[in-house]
Amino acid sequence: MIRGWGTKYNQIVQEFGYQKQNDLKAASMLDSIISKQYSIQKLKKTISGKTVFVIGSGPSLGSALPILKKYKDTVKICADTALDVLVRNDIRPQIIITDLDGNLDLIKKLSKTSVIVVHAHGDNIAKLEFAKNFKNCIGTTQTKKIGRIENFGGFTDGDRAVFFASKFGSSKIFLFGMDFGPKIGTYSRTKKAEKRIKRKKLHRGKMLLEWLAPKTKSDLFTLSKPIRGFKKLTYKQLEHNVSS
């Protein structure tokens, strides 16, 4: 667990009214569901020292798609709500971060070749059984480590992907479709009634990334909206910063 996460988690619990015992229950359930976890050592080999693209489903994702298609060999980690449009554009992420709110049938299909990082929390207990369908899978929690269920940090799928890449030693992390603003992207499939809470979650996710920035050894860049601690790039500047 990243140093200081306990304080951040307590802030999240207080802000959103979550029950810690439900998060613990979810983590324990997921530990019993995932019978064979994907190798942590293989994840390290995939990410350590590598350039990683983290892809969210924010408003800027549409303009990023042609750029992402050019970098076929770059390690890509995506939030599950970005998955549909990525696959339609022949972009296959190696790692998918999910709390099981996305297209589960598509995630199941891709689990044959991609690693599915399933996050357990009090609000998705009823969905956790679906993780049995994933071939390559590991489990995460926002509480203490329980069994094989790890806490790498992060809150929303998008910022958890950044914490994940940082934890496994990515040399450079580039954000796409990670806008964290008041406008919610159409790819996120957020219902109108859920937009207010979604904005609060995105704001918290951005705060966590700004907290992570001075702690990580990874170089941080964003092709989305500015985030403190991340170097803002244009698409024209991307190639130089990826290769340098």
N, C-alpha and C positions, 0 to 999 in steps of 0.2 A: 504494500500500500504506500502511495506517495506521501511523504512527510507533510503533515498539516491537513490531510484529507478529512480527518475526523471533525475538525472545526467546520469545514466547508459543508460536510454532510449534515451537521446539526443545523446549519443555516438553511439548508434546503428543506429539511424536515419541518422547521418552524415556518418557513415562508409558504409552503404548499400544504401543510397540515397532514403530512404522511405519518404513518405509524411504524416505528422501527421494528416492532415485533412482526409486522406483516412482511417487511423486507427480509427479515431473517428467515421467516417461514418459506418465502419464495426461494431464497437461496438454497435452503436445505432440500426443498422439493426438487429443484433443478439438479442438485448434486446426485439425487437418487435416480433421476430420469436419464441423465447422460451416462450411459454405461461405459463408453469408451471415449475418452477425451482426445482431441487432436493434440499432437505432440507440441509442447512448448518449445522444444529445441528446434523443430522444423519452422516454427514461426520466427524464431530468432534468426535462423538462416535466411528466411525470406525477406526480413525487414532490416536487420542490423547492417548499418553502413550504406543503406540504399536510399535512393530518392523515392519518396512516397507522395502520391496524389490522394488527398482526402476529399471526397465528393459528397456534398449535401444536396438537398432538393430546394434550395432557395431560388429566388427570382432570376439570378444571374446564370443558373445552370444551362438554360437554353442557348445562350451565346457561347458557353464554354464547350459545348458538345463537339463542334468541328475541331477544336484544339485538342481535346482529349483523345479523339480518334487517331491523331497523328502519333501519339506516344503509346504505341502498342506494347512495348516491353517494360514500361514503367510500372512499379507496384501501385495498385489502386485499391484503396479502402473506401467503401461507400456506406452511407446511411441507407437503410432498407427502402425508404420512400423514393430514393433516386434510382432504384434498381430497374424499374419498368422502362423508363426512357433510355437508360444506358443500354440495356439489352436490345431495345428497338434500334439503336444506333450502332450495334455491333461492338459495344464496349463491355468487356467482361471483367469485373473486379475480382481480384484474388481473395479479398476478404470483405465480408458483409457484416455490418454491425446492426443488430436488430433487437428490439424488445417485443417483437412479434406483432407489430402494428402494420407491417407492409403486406405485400403479395406473398402469402405463405406457400402457395403452390409453386410459384416461381423460385422462391428461396430454396424449397425442397429440391427442385430440379437442379439448381446450380450448386447445391451442396455436394454433388458428386465430384466437382472440380474446384470449388471455392471453399474457403473456410468460413463457417458461420459462427459469429460470436454472439451468443444469446445472453441478453441481460435479464436477470430476474429481479422483479420488484413487486411491491404489494398490489399493484394494479393489474398485473398480467398473470396472476396465479392460475386463472382458468385456462390460459393458453399454453402454459409451459409444457404440457404433455406433447404438444406438436413437435417439440425438439427431438423426440424419438425418431422422427422422419429424416433427420439431417445426418448425412454420412460423415462429414468432416465438421466437428463442432467442439467449441469450448464454451464454458459458462462464466458469466461475470455477475458481480453484485455491487451495490453501493454501500454495503455494510462491511463487517469484518469478513475475512476469508473463511469459507465453510467448506470443508472437504476439498474438492477440486475446483470449487467456484472461487475465482480470483477477483480482487478489486484493483483495477488498474487506474481508477479515477475517471471523472467525467459524469455528466448528467444526461444530456440528450444524446441521441445516436451520433450526431455530427461531432460534438466536442469529445465524446468518448472515443471516437475514431482517432482524434489527434492525440489524446492521452495514450491510446494503445500504440500508435506509431512511435511516440516518444519513449514509452516504456521499453520497447524492443529495439531501440537504438538506431532509428532512422537518422541518416545524416542530414537530410533536408525534407521538410514537409511543406507541401503547397496546397492551399485551400481553393476549391472550386465550388460554386453554388452554396457557399457558407456565408450568408449575408447578415444574419442576426438582426435584421431591421424590423420596422413595423409592418412592412409588406410581406405577406406569406406567399411563397411560390405555389403555383398551381400543381406542381409535381408532388407537393407534400400531402395532397389529398385531405387537407384539414377541413372539417365541416365548419360552417359558419358559427355555430354555437360554441365551437371549441377554440376559436381564434384568439380570444382574450387570454386564455390560459396558455395557449401556444406561444403568444408573444412574451409572456412572463418566463416561460421555459427557455426561449431563445435568448432572452436578456441574461438569464442566469448562466446559460451555456457560454455566452460571450465573456462574462465576468470570470468564469473558470479558466478560459483560455488565456485571458490577460494575467491571471494568477500563475498559470503554468509557464508562461513565456520566459520569465527570468530564471526558472528552475531547470528547464530542459537543456540538454546538450545538443539537441537538433536545431538546425537553422530553420527559421520559420518565415513563410511567405504567404501572401494571400492575393488571389486574383479576383476576390470578391470585395465586399465592403471593408473599409479600413478596420483593423483591430490593433489595439496597442500591443506592441511587442512583436508584431508581424510586419515584415517589409511588404509594402503595397507595390504590386507589379502590374504592368499592362501585359496583354498577350504578346506584344512585340518583344517585351523584355524577358519573356519566359525562357526561351531557348537558351539564351546566354547564361541565365541563372541555374538552369538544370544541368548544363554541361560544365560549368566552371567549378 
